[in-house]
């Protein structure tokens, strides 16, 4: 089967479910996302198009009795001429419908549909990074269903590590749960005469970038986050899926900014920035508390603080830990290969890249010693 044939839209029946692939237009995909508690910005059409390019995207929708019960946005990368490669699902697939208690049957059918389309039909390696955290109520079912469907866990690959703040209590209870020193800083920020402006406009995001650029120039740390790419994403997202921007200012000067997203039942802290003046006014504390209020108003159950690394970034970890969240790790990614050629095309470059990176780390101390 050629790549051109495999990329055509298709619809099939699967054990009482109807599976459609690349038949759903972008506006319909956007309208369906909020049906799922496990939806996130990483499964929005705009995120895939801005981050990877629309030509690499594939969209699978699972229906039962005409109702949508599962979805997956897939990034497909093929080696030219060979046609083999990888189908990558980031923070998916989606199957936890809002208001539904049981999700297992839909996940079984969804994993079978993904395996059939991308591994069996297209011969690709399928790699899934799920929006599920270890220890959650659905983690055990996910592991079991993946194993039954032939998807192996890649325990060697480091998983996303973050702090999750529960939003199901009252604001008073959440505030009491804050670390005492963090709460003291919040109290101070509330007395500092800061005003908050919030919204989704390009103008607000441009102001956020000004603070972000100042902070990056001051701190000079390396990051893989592209704040301007998120700006392009904001312009592409429909109004109800746009990121939420908070800025605080004093005496006409922006002090701090925060960018978050909330598509499903979990808000995610994406970007934050503080000016030098904002360090003194404690604006970041006020903005985080304001964001907690906004997420509760939207009906979110959790606030994901956007990743932590206590070893390499202890300062940020200490700040986030003060919000009283629970340390959590994302479930290990799952993999299934549709052909040995696809496995070789994916694994060999990754192993080579890993070996080069390890060599660089070993070489760095030697270079430092040589210059002493």
Secondary structure, DSSP 8 states (H G I E B T S, - for coil): --HHHHTS-EEEEETTEEEEES-S-HHHHHHHHTTBTT--GGGSHHHHHHHT-GGGEEEEEEEETTEEEEEEEEEEEE-TTT--EEEEEES--B--BTT-S--HHHHHHHHHHHIIIIIIIT--EEEEE-S-BTTSTTHHHHHHHHHHHT-EE-TTS---EEEEEE-SS-HHHHHHHS-HHHHHHHHHHHTTT-EEEEE--HHHHHHHHHHHHHHHHHH----S--HHHHHHHHHHS-GGG--EEEEEEETTEEEEEEEEEESSSEEEEEEEEE-HHHHHHTHHHHHHHHHHHHHHHTT-SEEE-----TTT-HHHHHHHHTT--EEEEB---EEEES-HHHHHHHHHHHHHHHHHHHHHHHHHHHHHHHT-
